[in-house]
Amino acid sequence: QVQLVESGGGLVQPGGSLRLSCTASRSIFSIWAMGWYRQAPGSQRELVASITPEGRLNYGDSVKGRFTLSRDNAKNTVYLQMNSLKPEDTAVYYCKADGQKVAPDYWGQGTQVTVSS
């Protein structure tokens, strides 16, 4: 079993920045890909960014150039640095550990990000 704990959400003005953190209860990055997803009211959950165990990064088109995913293996933590935030970035952000069909998937509880003036 793996627990994922997210933090760092909040209210920010347009153009501002936030950094989200997702800490796993044990070392998993050598097997699990890690991803950030978001879900706005009335919308489907969408991929924001992900990183494979090998370190390959992938970003959703709407966040490329503004968001950066990074990983600290020693702390079992992935980060999502979000810059130049827009109102349309408002959503609940979820961390996912993707077992890539060889292990179970796990989700965090979600953290609210609200971009508003």
N, C-alpha and C positions, 0 to 999 in steps of 0.2 A: 504494500500500500504506500502511496505517495500523497502527501498533503502539499498543496500549493497555497501560499499566502501572499496576496497582493497588497500593495500600499502605494500611496502617492497621489491618489486622485484628489479632486477638489474643484473649486471654482476659479476660473482664470479669465482675464479679459482677452478679447481678440488680439492676436499678435504676441501673446504671452507664451510662456513655456511651463511645462511640467515634466517631471521624471517619475515614471512608474517603476515599481520593483516587484519582482515575483521570486519568492524564496521557496525552494523545495526542501522537504523534510529530510532528504538524504541525497547523496550524490547520484545523479541520474543522467547527466548530460552526455555521457559516453554512449548511451543507448537511445535516449529519448530526444527527439527534436522538440524544440520549444517554440511556442508561438504566442503572439498577442492577437486577440480577436476583439471586435467591438460589436455592440448591438444597440442601435437607437430605437426608440419607441416606434412600433409599427413596421420595423425593418428586420430583415434577416441578419443573423450574425455573419460578419465578414472578417476575412483575414486582414490584419494590419501589417504584421511583419512576422517572420519566422527565421529560425536558424537551425541547421542540421547538426548532428553530432560532429561532422567534419568541419563545421564553421561556415557553411554556405548560407548566405543571407538572401532573403526574398522580401519584397515590400509590395503592398498594395499600391495601385497606381495613384490613388488619391493622396497618399502620404509620402511618396518618393521625394527626396530632397528636403523634407521637413522633419521626418522622424528617423531615429537611429536606434536599432536594437543592438545591445551588447550583452556579453555574458562574463560572469566571474565564476570560474569553476571552483575556486577555493571557498567561495561563499555560497555555492549552490544557488546563485541568484542570476536572473536575467533582468535587464533594465530596458525600458523604452523611454528614450529621450524625445520629447515632443516639443518642437519649436514652431513658431509662426502659426499658432493655433487659430482655427477658424470656428465659427459657430457650428458648422456642419460636422465638426469633430466631436461634438457632444454625444456621449453614449456611455454605456457601461462597458468597461474594458475588462476582458477576461484573459487570464493566462492559461495556456494549455500545454501539457506534456503529451506529445504524440508518440505512442509506442511503435508507430510505423509497422503495424500488423504483427509484430513479434512480441509485444508487451501491451498491457492495458493503456488506455488513454486516461488522463486525469485533467480536471478543470479546477481552477481557483474559484473563489466565491464572487469575484467581480469587484471592481472599484469604479465609482461614478466620476466621470470627467464632464464638467459643464463649462462651456466657453460662451461667455455672455458679458456684455457691458452693463 
